[in-house]
Amino acid sequence: MYKLFKEIIKILKLSFYFLYFISKVFPKNKNLWVFGADNKNSFQGNSKYLFLYLSDLKPNNMKIYWITNNKNLLAELKKKGLNALFFRSFRGVWTVLRAGIWIYNHYTSDISYWFSAGAKKINLWHGTPIKKIAWDYKKGNSVRYPKKWYGKILNRLFYPAIFQKPDIILATSKFSAKNLSTAFKLKSDQIIISGNPRNDVFFIKINGFEINCDPIYNKIERLKEKNKIVFYMPTYRDNSEDKFYNHLNFKKLNVFLEKYDLIFIIKAHPWDHIKDMKNFIKGERIYFVEKNTDPYPILGLTDILITDYSSVFIDFLLLDRYIIFFPYDLDRYIKSERELYYNYDDITPGIKVFEYDGLEKYLKAYLEGQDMYELQRKKALSYFFDEVGVSSPMIYKKIIETMGK
């Protein structure tokens, strides 16, 4: 019954196309900017931090609003004195229709595809890609390259936001810009080169950063006084049921963490549907970050990052701290999940381990002062960042300059 209901909703969505054409002719105000993230459900990513920066800056003659369908988030934003609107309200729809500038992290569905025609669309994206994305991504469950001939037609009808081009996209370097250009079929002058606004929290205190940050942040901040913080952030697997936690020995890990004064934090990818992990993983030194919360404040407290194919390691390069890569399924992943833009070993400046015991070995090595990857981290940093430091002011300036062309 649930599947049938979902299919009926999809068909009803086709009637929304008339809204798209209405929005195209609706007058736009270039001084009215709207922001969103994660299909209007959360407050995180690059759009969050640019929104917070502009909320503090209060540019003359400009109105900015965060658009959400999450009533709890709406209340929290308003409590902090931030401009936020509930999308499913007359004022929310009216504001979105009139906004001349849209800023988001994924697709216009972060705000609303159906009202996006005619607005200038600025995609700040959600990571520097090492895995192939968008039009470059042809393996796995690719919406753009379905296996059946009719799939592309249906996908365009039912998931139009994924096929919609932004007017501008953010890249952190010229080195990574070429991949975003092919992935989104954009010209070089449609790409802004700057750092990620979400990384600003590494360098400065930001008013409102704690909104949608996991409540354990404050506890981790206190625990850091006497412990090293390890943050494990595995990426999403499209096709595999072999979950990352199957490759961790939690009984041994608890003993190891206690012995070496470590705190171990896990954040699953937002698309990883894990219901039972907390039920069978026990340990006083193991913490979980909720999937749809902002991990970057906690990442700023982190001493050691463990990841696999996630581009989070690129953000972490700005802190010049130890990284362990744990690609336990490397061969299978590249063969059946995602192609990479680069040779994996060439751009990952850290030890590679493929089983749990390797994690313990190289965590211990770091605690004993062994770090052989400092030069490699600096080299990777030069590839992936043309500018290092607080980014939001620069991005705002570049958006204004680009919009004025």
N, C-alpha and C positions, 0 to 999 in steps of 0.2 A: 504493500500500500504506500509506504514511504517513497519508494522509487517512482511509482506512478505519479504521486503528488509532485515530486521534483520535475518530472517530465512535463506535467501540465503547467508548472510555473515557468519553465523554459519557453513553452509555446506562447504563454501570455506575454512574455517579455518582448516578443516580436511586435506587439502593439505599441511598445515604447518608442519605436523609431520615429513616430510623428513628433515626439518631444525633442528628439535630436535636431530635426529640421526647424522646429520652432526656435530652439536655442541658437541656431545659426544666424537667424535674422534679428535676434533680440539685441538691442543696443548694449555695448560693453563699456565699462568704466575702467580705464587703465590704472587708476589709482585705488581700485578695489581688488585686493588679493585674497584668495582662499587657499587653505592648506589642508592636507589630509594624509592619512596613512592606513594601510592594511584594511582596505575596503570600509573605511570609516569606523573601524572598531577599536583602534589603539592610538597611542601617542608616543611615537618613537621614530628613530631614524633621522636622516638628514633634514626632512621637512620639520620635525619637532624643533631642532636646534636653530634652524634659520627663523622659524616662527618666534621662538623665545628671544632671539637676538633683536628682531624687528619690534617685538612687543616692548622691549626695553628702550630701543632707539626712538620709537614713535616718530617716524619720518613725517614731515609736513605734508598735509593734504592727502595722506594715505590711510586707508582703512584696511585692517587685516583681520581675518577670522579663521579659526580652526573649525572644520566641519566634521561632525561625528554623529553616529547613530547609537553611541554608547552613553546612556543617561548618567551612569556613575562617573564616567570620565567628564562629561559635560559639567556636572556639578562641581567636580574637583577643579577644573579649569576656571570656572566662574568664581569659585571660592578664592582662587589665587589672583583674581582681578584680571584674568585674561579674556579676550574676546573669543567666545565660542558659541556655535549655533548648532542646534539639533537639526539634522538634515530633513527629517520627516516633519517639518513644520512649515508654515507659510513663509515665515521670515527666512528660514534656511534655504528653501527652494528659490525664493526671490533674490537672495544674496548671491547664490551660486549662478543663477541665470545672468546676473548683471556683472559678475566679476570678470575683469579683463585679463587677470593673471592667475593661473592655477599652478600650484607647486605641490609635488607629491613624490613618493619613493618608488612606486611600482608602475601603475597604470592609472589612467584617469578614473578608474573605478574606485580609487582611494577617495575620490570626492563624488563623482557620478559621471560615468560616460555619457549618459543620455542628455546631459545639459552642457556638454563640453565644447560643442561646435562654436567656432567664432572666438573662443578665448585663446590666449597665448599659453601654451602648455609647456611647463618646465619640469622635466623629470630629473630629480636629484639622484635617482637610482639608489640601490641598497647594498652596493659592494663593488669593489674593483674586480672584474671577472677574471678568474683563471679557468673556470669551467665555461664551455661554450653556452651562450644564452641566445634567446630571441631567435632571429632568423639564422643564426649560425648553429643552433642546436637542432640536430637532425636525428638524434638517437633517443631511446627511451620513450617517455610519454609526451612527445612534442605536439603541442596544439597546432603549430604551424605546418608540421609535416606528418599528418595522420597516415595511418597505414592503408585506409580505404579511400578510394577515389572521391567519394562523396563527403568524406570527413572534413575536408578543408572548407567546403561550402557551409556545412552545418556549424563548424567552429566559428567561422566568420559571422554567421547569423547570431549565434548564442553567446559568443565571447568576443564581441567587437572591440572592447578596450585593449585586448592583447595585440590586435593588429593595427591599432591607431599609432601614428607616429607623433612624437613630441616635437615641438618647435625647437627646443633646446634640451640637451642632456649634459650632465656633469661627468667629467672624467678627472682623475687626480693627476694625470701626467699625459704627455704626448705619446709615451710608450703604450699606455692603456687605451688612449683615445681611438686608436685605429681599430681596436676590437669593438668598441661601442659604435663606431661608424658603420662597420659591416653588419653588426647585430641588429641595429635599428634602421639601417639603410638611410643614414644621414650624411650630409656634407660636412666638411671640416669646420665651416663657419657656424655650424649648429651645435658645436661642442664647446662648452666652457671648461677651461682648465683651472682647477683650484683644488684645495683640500676638501675633505668632508666636514660639513658643519657638526656632525655627531662626534667628531674627534676633538672639538673645542673643549669638551668637558675634561679632557686630559690636561689642559693647560690653564684653564681659568675656572673660577666659581661662577656658575650660571644660575640666575634666578629661575626657579621652576624646574630645574633638572630632575628633581626627585619625583615629579609627577609621572606616574606609570613606571617608576623604577621599583623593582621587587623589594618588598619590606625587609628582606634579609640584608639589604645594603648597609643599614646602620649597624647591624650585628657584625657583619664582615669588617666594617671600619674599625670596630672595637677589637675584634679578634686579631686584626693585623698587627697590633702592638706587640704581640708575643708569638705570632705564627707567620709562616709564609703562606701565601694564597695561591692555589693551583686552580685554574679555570679550564674545564674541559668543554669544548664547543664543537661537537661533531656535525657534519653537514647532513643534508637529507639524501636518502637513497630512493630513487623513483621506483625501482623494481624489486628491491631486496627485502625479504622478511627477516634477514639476519640483522637484528638490532644491535646497536653499538654496545649496549650494556651486557650483551652475551660475551663480550671480549674483555670484560673487567672481572677480576677475582675480588669481590667485595670483602670476603673474609680476610684475605691477606692484606687488602688495601687498608682496612681499618687498623690493623696492627702497625702497618708501615706509617700511616699518618700520625698515630699516637707517638711512635718512636721518634719521629723527626719533626714534630711540631708543625704539621701541615694541615691546612684546611682545604678540602676538595669540593669544588663547586661544579655542578653539571647544569648545562642548559641545552635542552634538545632543540632542534630546528622547529620553527613554528608549524611546519607541515607534517612533522613526525607525530602521528597519533599514538601516544603512549598513555595508557590508562593505569597500568598496574605497576609501573616502575617503583613508585614510592612505597608500595606495599611490601615488596620483598627485598629492597635495598635498605639496610639499617646501618647506622653508624653516627656517633656523636659529632664526627668531624666531616660528615658529608652533607652538603646542602644542595637544594634544587632551586633553580631560577625558573619562575613561571614562563612558559613559552612566549607569550604575547607581551611580555614586559620589556623594558629598555635595558639591555645588558651593559651599555657603555660606561655608566658610572662605576659598576663593579669591575669591568675590564680595566679601568684606570687604577684600581687597587691591586690588580693581579701581579704576582711576581713571575709566575710560570704559566704559559698558555699551552694547552694540548688541543690540537685540532687535526684535520685530515686534508680535505679539499676546500674548506671554507675560506673565503677571502678575508675573514676576520683577522687572520695573521698579518695581513697587509696593514690594517689599522694599528695593530699591536707593534709594528715596526717603529712607529713614532715614539714609543716608550723605550726602545732598545733593551728589551728584556728577553729572557730565555724562552725558546719555543721548542716543543717536542711535537713532531709530526707522527701521527698514529694511523697511517693508511692501511689498516689490516686487510682490506680487500682491493688493493691497488689494481692488480691485473684485471679482476672481474669488473671493477668500477669503470675503468677506461674502455674496456671492451664492450660492455653492455649497458652502462648507465650514461656517462657523459664523456665526450671528447674534451680534451684540455686545449687551451690556446698555446700552451708552452710545454716544454719538457718538464715534468714534475720536479725532478732533482735540480734543474737549473734555477728555479725561482723560489725554492723553499729553503730558507736559511736556518736549518736546524737538523738535529739527528732524526733519522727515520726508524721507527720501531714497528713491529708487526704482531707482537704478542704482549700480554700483560707484563711478563717478567722484564721485558725491555723498558717498560715505563718505570718500574721501580729502579732499575739499574741507572737510568739516566737522570731521574729525579735526584737520586743519591749523589750522582756525579756533580750535578749543579750545586747541591748543598755543600759539597766538599771543595767548591771553588773552580770546578772545571767548566769552562765555556769556550769552546773552540770556534764559535760561529759569529763572533762580533764583526769581523770584516765582511762576512757574507751578508749579515743583516744590513750593514751600511750600504753595501752594493745594491741589495734588493730595494732598500729605501730610495736610492737614487733613481731606480727604474720606475717605481710606482708613485713617487711624489715629486712634482716639480716645485712645490711650495710646502714648507713645513711651518706650522704655527696655527694661530687662530684664523679660521677660514671664513666665517660668516660675513664679516665686513667686506672681504674681497669678493665673495660670491654676489652679495647684494649689489656692489658697484658694477660688477660685470653683467648682471641681469639688466640693470638700468641702461648700461651702455649698449647692450645687444638689442634691447627693446626699442632704443632710440634710432636704430639703423633704418 
